[in-house]
Amino acid sequence: MNIAVPTTAEGLLMRPQVQWRVRWESELCLADHVELSEFFRKSYGPTGAFNAQPFESNRSWAGARPEVRVIGYDARGIAAHIGLLRRFIKVGEVDLLVGELGLYAVRPDLEGLGITHSMRVMYPVLHELGVPFGFGTVRPALEKHITRMLGRQGLASLFSGIRVRSTHPDVYLNLPTTRIDDALVLVLPIVRSIDEWPTGTVIDRNGPEL
């Protein structure tokens, strides 16, 4: 899951009101993509210049392109974002429909806004789409953060020891066409219970990470 978590504490005492909107990708106009691109560059930039690169040239996605976005707005513009893409992944030998979640970011001045806010807006969308599970990958460094925000509230489960194979979003002559990551796997039970999540030590996205 592409995630940018802010590191500054500025603005914690004066929390603006955030209005959440569900936007289908086809509803976005050019101005929306320009605004989102700038938001992602500023959000992902502090985590490393390479992480902000995909959002150059007004591009508002990094790997796979989402089909639904939950976007939080306040008086200053975009405050937070999370994307969703329905896709079939392979868990071990089992083909499984999931709603992959990614492109999570919060504006740097809004640390503490919390991933739970955007997730709670996304949950009804996942239910409406009828996907069995929400799915994403999380960097190990964020395990405590995600567990505190989602796991302890029973919204999601984290699985470790799983290798995730993804394709690169572009073709590079000096790189293989796929990459394998040792990442934490985030699973949100939607239509089916968490006990029905297939066992397997390898997950194939069969496409680029969201």
Disulfide bonds with the S-S distance in Angstrom:
none
